[in-house]
Amino acid sequence: ENKPVVEQLAEFNKIIDDLANIDVSLEDEDKAFHLLCVLPRSLENFKDVLFYGKEGTITLDEVQSALGAKELTKLRDLKVDDSG
């Protein structure tokens, strides 16, 4: 809960790479689902939007891109609050 999302993504990607190194393969949609499941409670609404707001399958890249965009927005909002 206290780690930045960027750090959590890096740890998740390392685990995925470690699994691949021991010949454990996961479908891209499964990776996306696992990533969404391990996100902190503070992102519960965000997870719901990604789970239920999209038709069809969701990819790991889509989840990671959305998380990155959310983090950038959060940082921008913090800078605006600090300066204003």
Buried (B, 14 or more C-beta within 10 A) or exposed (E): EEEEBEEBBEEBBEBBEEEEEEEEEBEBEEBBBBBBEEBEEEBEEBBEEBEEEEEEEBBBEBBBEBBEEEBEEEEEEEEEEEEE
